[in-house]
Amino acid sequence: MLPPKDIEKKLKQEDLVELPMDEKFFEELHNKIMASIEKTEVKPLSRWSKTWVFLEAKAKPHRSLARKVIKTGFVGLTLGLAVGLAGLSAKMYTEVHMAQNASNKLRIIQEAKQNPTEWSDLVVSYQDSNDFYADVLSQQNDLKTLAEINRVLTESL
């Protein structure tokens, strides 16, 4: 514990300071503050000393608009070219497909005209597994529902 004299000194140090309320005191205080401000040299902070540096909007050169226009034009040209080539390839595919079908038909007709007997034997002798079911169903004239068709087909097996 502190001796009583030390306690008194400490309490006097902690007492509230009463400021004079006359105008002369405030003018002198103002002059001291202004004098210290005039003497102070403000140094600019470096860009990296600020904590919010990454949140600031970056200064953009005026050329960025021209770059955007060029990039947009290039992308538009590329997309237009891609769509045009896709349309051209689709058109070429249909034309080639139609020409191939026409040439196949002509070859079949020429072959049939050159060898009609062989061609008729080839066409007539062609048989598929579905032909059996078609023959069975053609013999039954009164079939109207799928259930009746299924019944006839299962009985024929």
ZIWO-V471699 format. One record per backbone hydrogen bond with DSSP energy under -0.5 kcal/mol. NH is the residue of the N-H (numbers start at 1). CO is the residue of the C=O. If there is no record, write none. Layout:
nh & co
NH & CO
NH & CO
This chain:
nh & co
7 & 3
8 & 4
9 & 5
10 & 6
11 & 7
12 & 8
13 & 9
14 & 10
15 & 11
15 & 12
19 & 17
26 & 22
27 & 23
28 & 24
29 & 25
30 & 26
31 & 27
32 & 28
33 & 29
34 & 30
35 & 31
36 & 32
37 & 33
38 & 34
39 & 35
40 & 36
42 & 40
43 & 41
49 & 46
50 & 46
50 & 47
53 & 50
55 & 52
56 & 52
56 & 53
60 & 58
64 & 61
65 & 62
67 & 63
68 & 64
69 & 65
70 & 66
71 & 67
72 & 68
73 & 69
74 & 70
75 & 71
76 & 72
77 & 73
78 & 74
79 & 75
80 & 76
81 & 77
82 & 78
83 & 79
84 & 80
85 & 81
86 & 82
87 & 83
88 & 84
89 & 85
90 & 86
91 & 87
92 & 88
93 & 89
94 & 90
95 & 91
96 & 92
97 & 93
98 & 94
99 & 95
100 & 96
101 & 97
102 & 98
103 & 99
104 & 100
105 & 101
106 & 102
107 & 103
108 & 104
109 & 105
110 & 106
111 & 107
112 & 108
113 & 109
114 & 110
115 & 111
119 & 115
120 & 116
121 & 117
122 & 118
123 & 119
124 & 120
125 & 121
126 & 122
126 & 123
131 & 128
132 & 128
133 & 129
134 & 130
135 & 131
136 & 132
137 & 133
138 & 134
139 & 135
140 & 136
140 & 137
141 & 139
149 & 145
150 & 146
151 & 147
152 & 148
153 & 149
154 & 150
155 & 151
156 & 152
157 & 153
